[in-house]
Amino acid sequence: VILVTDSSRLDRREDLDAQAEILLAIRQAGGDVISTSEPLYGKTDFAGRMATLVAQYGSAEKSRTVKEQTWRGVKAIIANKAWYGPLPPMWDAVGDRYRKQATCTRPDDVRAVYQAVRDGQSLSSLARKYGTYPQSIRKLIRTRANMTGVFECRYTHAGQTYTWKHESSGSVVNQELWHAANRVMGERGAGMNNLG
């Protein structure tokens, strides 16, 4: 038995034949689909199955529309070389929807983190100090934009990946400190054999 909140959520592909094949395969295998929002939906309800195919097709159309609308906005972001995606801790993106600018909100803390890692302090202790997770500290240390002031953003649409360079509000640490902290973090990780 496959339990769903709504039968239209079984399949969001646009191909109605493929959706029908899924329903037939479930039925031929002796299975059943139960929908919590459609109490009359069952194995013998052929009309209900056909209604489900129509609803699933509607869901697929809605997904395609959302993707196209999102892509339209992302194209504006790419054209403006604006910020898109998640930022490392202590960074934020401000500005209009399609013209967001990445800015380091706590440059002194970022420099202090780099210096602490360079001097051998553990990522866990830094994470506790700054109220985040060790992986977030690792991401912060590895972010080249802290040194260069430039982020490489990417977005994948219809199987093609688009990349663009976004200039942030400026670099936070110098090249020497960035490389020193990353070298120490890399050596420590290799010495621990990635066990923690």
Z-matrix of the N, CA and C atoms (Angstrom, degrees):
N
C 1 1.463
C 2 1.518 1 108.42
N 3 1.321 2 115.41 1 133.60
C 4 1.464 3 121.16 2 174.13
C 5 1.518 4 106.72 3 -108.12
N 6 1.331 5 116.08 4 121.52
C 7 1.456 6 121.69 5 -178.92
C 8 1.526 7 109.03 6 -102.24
N 9 1.325 8 116.12 7 123.92
C 10 1.464 9 121.20 8 178.71
C 11 1.520 10 109.13 9 -129.36
N 12 1.325 11 115.79 10 156.80
C 13 1.470 12 118.83 11 176.53
C 14 1.517 13 110.63 12 -74.23
N 15 1.343 14 116.12 13 -32.09
C 16 1.461 15 120.98 14 179.76
C 17 1.520 16 107.39 15 -147.86
N 18 1.324 17 118.02 16 133.58
C 19 1.457 18 121.00 17 -174.46
C 20 1.525 19 112.72 18 -62.08
N 21 1.320 20 117.49 19 -24.11
C 22 1.459 21 119.55 20 -179.80
C 23 1.520 22 112.28 21 -70.28
N 24 1.331 23 117.40 22 -11.07
C 25 1.464 24 120.79 23 -178.30
C 26 1.531 25 112.73 24 -85.31
N 27 1.328 26 117.46 25 -1.75
C 28 1.465 27 120.08 26 -179.52
C 29 1.519 28 112.35 27 -62.95
N 30 1.323 29 117.23 28 -37.10
C 31 1.459 30 120.65 29 -172.34
C 32 1.522 31 108.19 30 -153.22
N 33 1.333 32 116.96 31 133.55
C 34 1.462 33 119.30 32 -178.92
C 35 1.526 34 111.50 33 -116.20
N 36 1.332 35 117.08 34 12.73
C 37 1.457 36 118.99 35 176.92
C 38 1.524 37 110.15 36 -71.06
N 39 1.329 38 115.10 37 158.26
C 40 1.462 39 119.37 38 -176.88
C 41 1.526 40 111.91 39 -84.84
N 42 1.321 41 118.07 40 -13.69
C 43 1.462 42 122.93 41 -175.96
C 44 1.532 43 109.94 42 -83.08
N 45 1.342 44 116.89 43 109.22
C 46 1.467 45 120.68 44 -178.48
C 47 1.527 46 111.61 45 -64.70
N 48 1.341 47 117.35 46 -35.30
C 49 1.467 48 119.92 47 178.44
C 50 1.521 49 110.81 48 -61.66
N 51 1.328 50 116.54 49 -42.58
C 52 1.467 51 120.66 50 179.38
C 53 1.525 52 110.49 51 -64.45
N 54 1.317 53 116.82 52 -38.24
C 55 1.460 54 120.01 53 178.17
C 56 1.524 55 110.73 54 -66.02
N 57 1.344 56 116.61 55 -40.63
C 58 1.469 57 120.15 56 178.74
C 59 1.523 58 110.70 57 -64.53
N 60 1.347 59 116.40 58 -38.02
C 61 1.466 60 120.32 59 179.35
C 62 1.530 61 111.16 60 -62.19
N 63 1.313 62 117.07 61 -38.16
C 64 1.472 63 120.76 62 178.41
C 65 1.525 64 109.95 63 -61.66
N 66 1.328 65 116.48 64 -49.02
C 67 1.459 66 120.51 65 -179.14
C 68 1.534 67 111.28 66 -62.51
N 69 1.342 68 116.41 67 -42.06
C 70 1.469 69 120.02 68 179.49
C 71 1.527 70 111.30 69 -66.25
N 72 1.324 71 116.57 70 -39.78
C 73 1.465 72 120.23 71 179.88
C 74 1.525 73 110.78 72 -63.68
N 75 1.322 74 116.92 73 -40.35
C 76 1.474 75 120.45 74 177.91
C 77 1.530 76 109.47 75 -63.13
N 78 1.316 77 115.61 76 -44.16
C 79 1.473 78 120.09 77 -178.18
C 80 1.529 79 111.15 78 -67.37
N 81 1.354 80 117.77 79 -43.03
C 82 1.464 81 121.20 80 -179.52
C 83 1.520 82 112.15 81 -65.34
N 84 1.317 83 116.37 82 -28.61
C 85 1.462 84 119.79 83 178.45
C 86 1.526 85 111.80 84 -81.28
N 87 1.342 86 116.55 85 1.34
C 88 1.460 87 120.32 86 -179.84
C 89 1.510 88 112.98 87 85.42
N 90 1.306 89 116.16 88 9.88
C 91 1.454 90 120.10 89 -178.54
C 92 1.505 91 112.24 90 -88.07
N 93 1.301 92 114.70 91 175.07
C 94 1.450 93 120.99 92 -179.90
C 95 1.521 94 108.36 93 -146.45
N 96 1.306 95 115.25 94 155.58
C 97 1.456 96 121.76 95 176.20
C 98 1.518 97 107.71 96 -117.38
N 99 1.313 98 116.09 97 128.02
C 100 1.462 99 121.29 98 178.27
C 101 1.521 100 107.78 99 -113.92
N 102 1.310 101 115.22 100 128.28
C 103 1.453 102 121.22 101 178.98
C 104 1.521 103 108.70 102 -108.09
N 105 1.323 104 117.01 103 124.62
C 106 1.468 105 120.51 104 -177.74
C 107 1.526 106 112.13 105 -70.58
N 108 1.341 107 117.11 106 -24.14
C 109 1.468 108 118.77 107 -178.91
C 110 1.524 109 112.72 108 -95.29
N 111 1.354 110 117.59 109 -6.41
C 112 1.457 111 121.18 110 -179.46
C 113 1.531 112 108.77 111 -128.35
N 114 1.314 113 118.38 112 87.30
C 115 1.462 114 120.98 113 -174.27
C 116 1.529 115 114.55 114 -61.95
N 117 1.341 116 118.25 115 -25.28
C 118 1.460 117 120.52 116 -178.72
C 119 1.527 118 112.29 117 -87.59
N 120 1.324 119 116.81 118 -4.41
C 121 1.462 120 120.21 119 -177.31
C 122 1.530 121 108.66 120 -74.91
N 123 1.336 122 117.00 121 120.53
C 124 1.464 123 119.35 122 -178.47
C 125 1.508 124 112.00 123 -157.27
N 126 1.334 125 115.89 124 -176.25
C 127 1.456 126 122.61 125 -172.98
C 128 1.530 127 112.53 126 -63.60
N 129 1.298 128 118.07 127 -33.03
C 130 1.471 129 120.71 128 -175.75
C 131 1.522 130 112.60 129 -95.63
N 132 1.307 131 116.99 130 -1.67
C 133 1.462 132 120.83 131 -176.35
C 134 1.530 133 109.69 132 -88.78
N 135 1.360 134 117.04 133 81.86
C 136 1.456 135 120.84 134 -176.47
C 137 1.530 136 111.29 135 -64.90
N 138 1.322 137 116.43 136 -39.60
C 139 1.466 138 119.56 137 178.79
C 140 1.532 139 110.27 138 -62.06
N 141 1.332 140 114.70 139 -38.42
C 142 1.462 141 119.29 140 177.15
C 143 1.518 142 111.87 141 -63.70
N 144 1.353 143 115.26 142 -38.05
C 145 1.469 144 119.24 143 178.42
C 146 1.531 145 110.11 144 -63.68
N 147 1.322 146 116.30 145 -42.48
C 148 1.462 147 118.94 146 -179.40
C 149 1.530 148 110.02 147 -65.67
N 150 1.332 149 116.05 148 -39.80
C 151 1.470 150 119.39 149 177.11
C 152 1.522 151 110.33 150 -61.97
N 153 1.349 152 115.17 151 -35.59
C 154 1.459 153 119.64 152 178.60
C 155 1.522 154 111.36 153 -64.51
N 156 1.341 155 116.37 154 -42.10
C 157 1.464 156 119.37 155 178.25
C 158 1.527 157 110.84 156 -58.79
N 159 1.312 158 115.91 157 -41.96
C 160 1.465 159 120.05 158 178.98
C 161 1.528 160 109.82 159 -64.38
N 162 1.357 161 116.27 160 -43.31
C 163 1.466 162 120.01 161 179.68
C 164 1.525 163 110.95 162 -64.72
N 165 1.357 164 116.84 163 -40.10
C 166 1.461 165 120.49 164 178.39
C 167 1.521 166 110.63 165 -63.93
N 168 1.321 167 116.44 166 -40.12
C 169 1.461 168 120.10 167 177.85
C 170 1.532 169 109.70 168 -62.52
N 171 1.332 170 116.17 169 -40.65
C 172 1.462 171 120.13 170 176.97
C 173 1.521 172 111.77 171 -61.37
N 174 1.338 173 116.25 172 -39.20
C 175 1.466 174 120.33 173 177.81
C 176 1.522 175 110.69 174 -64.27
N 177 1.338 176 116.11 175 -41.82
C 178 1.466 177 120.43 176 178.87
C 179 1.526 178 110.76 177 -62.99
N 180 1.339 179 116.12 178 -41.65
C 181 1.468 180 120.20 179 178.28
C 182 1.525 181 110.53 180 -62.77
N 183 1.334 182 115.80 181 -41.44
C 184 1.464 183 119.96 182 179.80
C 185 1.524 184 110.24 183 -63.59
N 186 1.339 185 117.25 184 -42.54
C 187 1.460 186 120.72 185 178.72
C 188 1.517 187 110.99 186 -60.82
N 189 1.350 188 115.67 187 -42.95
C 190 1.458 189 119.30 188 -179.39
C 191 1.527 190 110.69 189 -64.76
N 192 1.327 191 117.08 190 -39.55
C 193 1.458 192 120.96 191 178.51
C 194 1.525 193 110.77 192 -63.47
N 195 1.334 194 116.76 193 -43.79
C 196 1.467 195 120.74 194 179.49
C 197 1.525 196 110.11 195 -62.02
N 198 1.353 197 116.52 196 -43.67
C 199 1.466 198 119.65 197 179.47
C 200 1.524 199 111.27 198 -61.44
N 201 1.329 200 116.78 199 -42.85
C 202 1.462 201 120.26 200 -179.42
C 203 1.524 202 111.17 201 -65.88
N 204 1.343 203 116.95 202 -40.33
C 205 1.459 204 119.63 203 178.93
C 206 1.526 205 110.79 204 -67.02
N 207 1.344 206 115.65 205 -39.44
C 208 1.465 207 119.50 206 177.37
C 209 1.519 208 110.05 207 -62.96
N 210 1.335 209 116.39 208 -43.97
C 211 1.463 210 120.66 209 -179.04
C 212 1.527 211 110.96 210 -62.73
N 213 1.323 212 116.78 211 -36.61
C 214 1.470 213 120.22 212 177.78
C 215 1.526 214 109.80 213 -60.03
N 216 1.343 215 116.45 214 -43.40
C 217 1.461 216 120.25 215 178.19
C 218 1.514 217 112.40 216 -67.44
N 219 1.349 218 116.68 217 -40.99
C 220 1.465 219 120.39 218 -179.21
C 221 1.525 220 110.15 219 -65.13
N 222 1.343 221 117.49 220 -34.48
C 223 1.470 222 119.38 221 177.02
C 224 1.531 223 110.69 222 -61.30
N 225 1.329 224 116.44 223 -36.54
C 226 1.464 225 119.87 224 176.63
C 227 1.525 226 110.43 225 -67.52
N 228 1.335 227 116.35 226 -38.42
C 229 1.469 228 120.58 227 177.70
C 230 1.521 229 110.01 228 -62.81
N 231 1.343 230 116.97 229 -45.20
C 232 1.466 231 121.21 230 179.87
C 233 1.522 232 109.93 231 -62.72
N 234 1.334 233 116.88 232 -44.74
C 235 1.470 234 120.82 233 -178.83
C 236 1.524 235 111.12 234 -61.39
N 237 1.332 236 116.83 235 -34.72
C 238 1.470 237 120.92 236 -179.76
C 239 1.523 238 112.64 237 -87.95
N 240 1.350 239 116.32 238 -1.43
C 241 1.473 240 121.68 239 -174.82
C 242 1.531 241 110.28 240 50.43
N 243 1.335 242 114.50 241 41.98
C 244 1.461 243 121.15 242 -178.08
C 245 1.527 244 110.10 243 -87.48
N 246 1.332 245 116.03 244 178.35
C 247 1.455 246 121.10 245 -179.52
C 248 1.510 247 110.49 246 -84.42
N 249 1.359 248 116.23 247 141.22
C 250 1.461 249 121.45 248 174.71
C 251 1.530 250 108.94 249 -143.80
N 252 1.323 251 117.04 250 133.94
C 253 1.465 252 120.83 251 174.54
C 254 1.515 253 112.91 252 105.46
N 255 1.361 254 116.09 253 -178.45
C 256 1.468 255 120.15 254 -178.93
C 257 1.525 256 111.61 255 -75.86
N 258 1.307 257 115.57 256 147.72
C 259 1.465 258 122.17 257 178.62
C 260 1.523 259 110.08 258 -107.75
N 261 1.331 260 117.77 259 157.49
C 262 1.463 261 119.39 260 174.71
C 263 1.527 262 110.02 261 -67.43
N 264 1.339 263 117.60 262 165.50
C 265 1.469 264 118.82 263 178.45
C 266 1.526 265 111.05 264 -60.05
N 267 1.306 266 114.94 265 152.50
C 268 1.461 267 124.17 266 179.02
C 269 1.523 268 112.59 267 72.09
N 270 1.335 269 116.04 268 14.43
C 271 1.460 270 122.78 269 173.32
C 272 1.521 271 107.79 270 -123.22
N 273 1.328 272 116.39 271 153.50
C 274 1.453 273 120.88 272 176.83
C 275 1.527 274 108.83 273 -147.19
N 276 1.326 275 116.42 274 158.22
C 277 1.463 276 121.44 275 177.46
C 278 1.517 277 108.24 276 -115.13
N 279 1.309 278 116.57 277 125.71
C 280 1.455 279 121.36 278 -178.70
C 281 1.522 280 109.10 279 -126.12
N 282 1.329 281 115.28 280 155.97
C 283 1.452 282 119.94 281 177.03
C 284 1.510 283 111.71 282 123.44
N 285 1.335 284 114.86 283 -174.19
C 286 1.455 285 121.15 284 179.90
C 287 1.516 286 110.59 285 -64.05
N 288 1.324 287 115.21 286 161.58
C 289 1.456 288 122.26 287 -173.47
C 290 1.535 289 113.67 288 -52.14
N 291 1.324 290 117.15 289 -45.55
C 292 1.465 291 121.03 290 -176.39
C 293 1.526 292 112.78 291 -103.56
N 294 1.322 293 116.53 292 11.45
C 295 1.469 294 119.93 293 -179.40
C 296 1.522 295 110.82 294 -135.38
N 297 1.315 296 116.97 295 34.44
C 298 1.465 297 119.45 296 -175.78
C 299 1.524 298 111.13 297 -66.90
N 300 1.319 299 114.29 298 143.17
C 301 1.458 300 122.28 299 -177.95
C 302 1.529 301 108.76 300 -116.37
N 303 1.334 302 116.55 301 124.37
C 304 1.464 303 120.80 302 178.21
C 305 1.523 304 109.36 303 -77.80
N 306 1.333 305 114.79 304 131.08
C 307 1.459 306 121.17 305 -177.76
C 308 1.516 307 109.76 306 -137.39
N 309 1.323 308 116.45 307 135.88
C 310 1.466 309 120.18 308 174.42
C 311 1.528 310 107.46 309 -76.74
N 312 1.334 311 116.04 310 118.48
C 313 1.465 312 120.31 311 -175.64
C 314 1.530 313 112.64 312 -86.27
N 315 1.336 314 116.67 313 -18.19
C 316 1.475 315 120.26 314 -178.64
C 317 1.528 316 110.02 315 -138.16
N 318 1.328 317 117.98 316 66.26
C 319 1.476 318 120.56 317 -176.24
C 320 1.528 319 113.73 318 -59.43
N 321 1.334 320 117.65 319 -36.25
C 322 1.470 321 119.44 320 179.89
C 323 1.528 322 110.85 321 -64.70
N 324 1.349 323 116.33 322 -40.40
C 325 1.470 324 119.96 323 178.03
C 326 1.528 325 111.13 324 -67.28
N 327 1.318 326 117.16 325 -38.12
C 328 1.470 327 120.32 326 178.66
C 329 1.521 328 109.80 327 -62.34
N 330 1.331 329 117.03 328 -45.91
C 331 1.473 330 119.89 329 177.81
C 332 1.522 331 110.79 330 -61.64
N 333 1.334 332 116.61 331 -40.05
C 334 1.470 333 120.01 332 179.53
C 335 1.528 334 110.89 333 -63.71
N 336 1.322 335 117.93 334 -37.74
C 337 1.467 336 121.44 335 178.02
C 338 1.522 337 109.90 336 -64.36
N 339 1.325 338 117.19 337 -46.03
C 340 1.467 339 120.44 338 178.96
C 341 1.524 340 111.11 339 -60.24
N 342 1.335 341 116.57 340 -43.20
C 343 1.462 342 119.87 341 -179.82
C 344 1.529 343 111.27 342 -65.55
N 345 1.338 344 116.20 343 -39.42
C 346 1.460 345 119.88 344 179.79
C 347 1.528 346 111.34 345 -65.59
N 348 1.335 347 117.13 346 -42.14
C 349 1.469 348 120.34 347 178.20
C 350 1.521 349 109.71 348 -65.53
N 351 1.319 350 116.86 349 -42.56
C 352 1.468 351 120.72 350 177.93
C 353 1.530 352 110.76 351 -58.59
N 354 1.338 353 116.25 352 -36.69
C 355 1.464 354 120.92 353 -177.81
C 356 1.523 355 113.14 354 -85.64
N 357 1.347 356 117.30 355 2.96
C 358 1.463 357 120.49 356 172.82
C 359 1.512 358 116.54 357 99.24
N 360 1.311 359 118.80 358 6.78
C 361 1.464 360 120.17 359 179.35
C 362 1.527 361 109.56 360 -70.72
N 363 1.323 362 117.17 361 144.95
C 364 1.466 363 120.80 362 -176.61
C 365 1.525 364 111.45 363 -74.85
N 366 1.328 365 114.58 364 152.23
C 367 1.463 366 120.36 365 178.45
C 368 1.525 367 110.95 366 -65.72
N 369 1.340 368 116.28 367 -34.21
C 370 1.475 369 120.61 368 -179.61
C 371 1.524 370 111.32 369 -63.69
N 372 1.333 371 116.11 370 -43.94
C 373 1.467 372 118.77 371 -179.12
C 374 1.525 373 110.44 372 -67.56
N 375 1.339 374 116.98 373 -36.69
C 376 1.465 375 119.87 374 177.03
C 377 1.523 376 111.07 375 -67.26
N 378 1.335 377 115.64 376 -38.45
C 379 1.460 378 119.75 377 178.46
C 380 1.525 379 110.42 378 -61.80
N 381 1.329 380 116.89 379 -42.89
C 382 1.472 381 119.85 380 178.30
C 383 1.523 382 110.79 381 -64.08
N 384 1.314 383 116.22 382 -41.11
C 385 1.466 384 120.53 383 -178.05
C 386 1.530 385 111.83 384 -63.03
N 387 1.343 386 115.93 385 -39.04
C 388 1.463 387 119.55 386 -175.25
C 389 1.528 388 113.29 387 -102.66
N 390 1.335 389 117.04 388 10.11
C 391 1.455 390 121.38 389 174.25
C 392 1.514 391 114.06 390 65.62
N 393 1.336 392 116.47 391 42.10
C 394 1.456 393 119.84 392 179.67
C 395 1.530 394 108.97 393 -140.46
N 396 1.333 395 117.95 394 -158.19
C 397 1.465 396 122.78 395 -177.38
C 398 1.525 397 110.31 396 -114.50
N 399 1.339 398 117.44 397 153.88
C 400 1.473 399 119.71 398 178.01
C 401 1.526 400 112.82 399 -55.10
N 402 1.348 401 117.40 400 -38.48
C 403 1.469 402 119.85 401 179.20
C 404 1.530 403 111.10 402 -63.90
N 405 1.335 404 116.66 403 -32.72
C 406 1.465 405 119.84 404 178.28
C 407 1.529 406 110.70 405 -69.19
N 408 1.323 407 116.11 406 -38.21
C 409 1.470 408 119.65 407 176.26
C 410 1.526 409 109.84 408 -65.46
N 411 1.339 410 116.49 409 -41.35
C 412 1.471 411 120.75 410 177.70
C 413 1.536 412 110.02 411 -60.27
N 414 1.330 413 116.40 412 -43.83
C 415 1.467 414 120.27 413 178.84
C 416 1.524 415 110.93 414 -61.74
N 417 1.328 416 116.47 415 -41.88
C 418 1.458 417 121.04 416 179.27
C 419 1.526 418 110.55 417 -60.69
N 420 1.343 419 116.29 418 -46.46
C 421 1.470 420 120.86 419 -178.25
C 422 1.524 421 110.84 420 -63.53
N 423 1.323 422 117.23 421 -37.86
C 424 1.474 423 120.73 422 -176.70
C 425 1.524 424 113.67 423 -81.13
N 426 1.314 425 118.15 424 -9.41
C 427 1.465 426 121.23 425 -178.10
C 428 1.523 427 110.11 426 -71.26
N 429 1.343 428 115.78 427 109.94
C 430 1.465 429 121.20 428 -177.62
C 431 1.529 430 112.20 429 -64.62
N 432 1.321 431 116.85 430 -25.68
C 433 1.466 432 119.90 431 -178.56
C 434 1.520 433 112.20 432 -63.28
N 435 1.333 434 117.63 433 -22.01
C 436 1.460 435 119.57 434 174.96
C 437 1.523 436 110.56 435 -61.18
N 438 1.344 437 116.23 436 -29.41
C 439 1.459 438 121.74 437 179.84
C 440 1.532 439 111.79 438 -96.68
N 441 1.337 440 116.84 439 -41.11
C 442 1.467 441 120.67 440 -172.79
C 443 1.518 442 113.92 441 -93.98
N 444 1.334 443 116.99 442 -24.86
C 445 1.457 444 120.03 443 -175.16
C 446 1.517 445 113.01 444 79.36
N 447 1.351 446 116.90 445 10.32
C 448 1.463 447 121.38 446 -177.71
C 449 1.525 448 109.77 447 -128.23
N 450 1.326 449 116.67 448 127.20
C 451 1.460 450 122.65 449 174.81
C 452 1.528 451 108.86 450 -100.57
N 453 1.327 452 116.53 451 144.75
C 454 1.457 453 119.78 452 170.14
C 455 1.524 454 107.41 453 -102.71
N 456 1.319 455 116.01 454 112.98
C 457 1.465 456 121.63 455 -179.03
C 458 1.524 457 109.16 456 -96.30
N 459 1.330 458 116.11 457 153.75
C 460 1.468 459 119.40 458 178.14
C 461 1.514 460 110.63 459 -145.78
N 462 1.326 461 114.78 460 152.06
C 463 1.460 462 121.52 461 177.42
C 464 1.520 463 107.61 462 -149.37
N 465 1.347 464 117.21 463 135.81
C 466 1.453 465 121.76 464 179.96
C 467 1.525 466 109.63 465 -108.33
N 468 1.328 467 115.50 466 126.16
C 469 1.468 468 121.50 467 178.11
C 470 1.519 469 108.50 468 -134.57
N 471 1.332 470 116.03 469 128.75
C 472 1.468 471 122.63 470 178.82
C 473 1.521 472 111.08 471 52.77
N 474 1.329 473 116.27 472 40.02
C 475 1.462 474 121.03 473 175.62
C 476 1.514 475 114.80 474 81.95
N 477 1.321 476 119.47 475 -3.07
C 478 1.460 477 121.82 476 179.73
C 479 1.525 478 109.35 477 -110.56
N 480 1.335 479 116.12 478 133.39
C 481 1.462 480 121.29 479 -179.44
C 482 1.525 481 109.76 480 -97.01
N 483 1.311 482 115.01 481 128.53
C 484 1.462 483 121.53 482 178.62
C 485 1.526 484 107.64 483 -108.90
N 486 1.323 485 117.27 484 135.01
C 487 1.462 486 121.35 485 178.79
C 488 1.527 487 109.31 486 -125.48
N 489 1.327 488 114.94 487 150.50
C 490 1.454 489 119.82 488 175.60
C 491 1.521 490 108.44 489 -154.06
N 492 1.319 491 115.56 490 154.56
C 493 1.463 492 120.93 491 -179.98
C 494 1.523 493 109.39 492 -95.76
N 495 1.332 494 114.68 493 131.11
C 496 1.463 495 121.08 494 179.24
C 497 1.524 496 108.64 495 -115.81
N 498 1.304 497 116.31 496 121.56
C 499 1.462 498 120.44 497 178.77
C 500 1.518 499 109.19 498 -84.11
N 501 1.337 500 115.21 499 122.79
C 502 1.466 501 120.26 500 -179.20
C 503 1.522 502 109.07 501 -83.71
N 504 1.315 503 115.27 502 -170.42
C 505 1.462 504 120.50 503 -178.81
C 506 1.525 505 112.52 504 -72.18
N 507 1.331 506 117.59 505 -1.44
C 508 1.467 507 120.72 506 177.52
C 509 1.511 508 112.45 507 134.00
N 510 1.322 509 115.78 508 165.29
C 511 1.461 510 120.18 509 179.39
C 512 1.528 511 109.94 510 -74.62
N 513 1.332 512 115.21 511 155.94
C 514 1.465 513 120.77 512 -175.76
C 515 1.525 514 111.36 513 -111.22
N 516 1.335 515 116.35 514 -38.80
C 517 1.464 516 120.94 515 -179.87
C 518 1.527 517 109.03 516 -121.71
N 519 1.324 518 115.83 517 157.31
C 520 1.457 519 118.03 518 178.41
C 521 1.524 520 110.56 519 -81.79
N 522 1.307 521 115.35 520 168.22
C 523 1.464 522 121.78 521 -174.68
C 524 1.533 523 111.36 522 -61.89
N 525 1.298 524 116.99 523 -40.10
C 526 1.469 525 121.04 524 -178.28
C 527 1.531 526 111.34 525 -62.36
N 528 1.342 527 116.96 526 -46.30
C 529 1.461 528 120.99 527 -178.78
C 530 1.524 529 110.49 528 -66.91
N 531 1.351 530 117.42 529 -40.51
C 532 1.460 531 120.99 530 -179.91
C 533 1.523 532 110.64 531 -60.07
N 534 1.333 533 116.31 532 -48.36
C 535 1.466 534 120.10 533 -178.66
C 536 1.530 535 111.68 534 -67.14
N 537 1.333 536 116.90 535 -38.20
C 538 1.473 537 120.31 536 -179.61
C 539 1.525 538 110.62 537 -63.58
N 540 1.331 539 117.79 538 -46.03
C 541 1.463 540 120.96 539 -179.14
C 542 1.523 541 111.07 540 -65.37
N 543 1.330 542 117.52 541 -42.27
C 544 1.463 543 120.66 542 179.26
C 545 1.520 544 112.01 543 -67.34
N 546 1.329 545 116.77 544 -35.62
C 547 1.466 546 119.96 545 178.01
C 548 1.529 547 110.60 546 -65.26
N 549 1.333 548 116.82 547 -46.11
C 550 1.467 549 120.83 548 179.69
C 551 1.520 550 110.69 549 -63.31
N 552 1.337 551 116.41 550 -43.58
C 553 1.467 552 119.84 551 179.90
C 554 1.530 553 110.38 552 -63.46
N 555 1.324 554 117.48 553 -39.96
C 556 1.459 555 121.15 554 178.70
C 557 1.510 556 112.39 555 -66.45
N 558 1.338 557 117.06 556 -42.72
C 559 1.468 558 121.15 557 179.56
C 560 1.522 559 110.69 558 -65.01
N 561 1.309 560 116.80 559 -40.96
C 562 1.462 561 120.27 560 179.95
C 563 1.520 562 110.32 561 -65.48
N 564 1.329 563 117.12 562 -41.65
C 565 1.454 564 120.54 563 178.59
C 566 1.514 565 111.63 564 -63.23
N 567 1.335 566 117.00 565 -41.34
C 568 1.466 567 119.84 566 179.12
C 569 1.511 568 110.69 567 -67.38
N 570 1.339 569 117.13 568 -37.79
C 571 1.468 570 120.34 569 179.54
C 572 1.517 571 112.92 570 -67.18
N 573 1.331 572 115.84 571 -31.55
C 574 1.469 573 119.50 572 179.41
C 575 1.520 574 111.57 573 -87.96
N 576 1.346 575 116.38 574 -0.71
C 577 1.465 576 121.40 575 -179.85
C 578 1.520 577 111.22 576 56.69
N 579 1.341 578 115.16 577 35.46
C 580 1.473 579 122.14 578 177.22
C 581 1.537 580 112.63 579 57.09
N 582 1.314 581 117.71 580 32.00
C 583 1.469 582 120.21 581 179.92
C 584 1.523 583 111.91 582 -95.93
N 585 1.315 584 118.00 583 -1.43
C 586 1.459 585 118.45 584 178.31
C 587 1.507 586 111.07 585 145.55
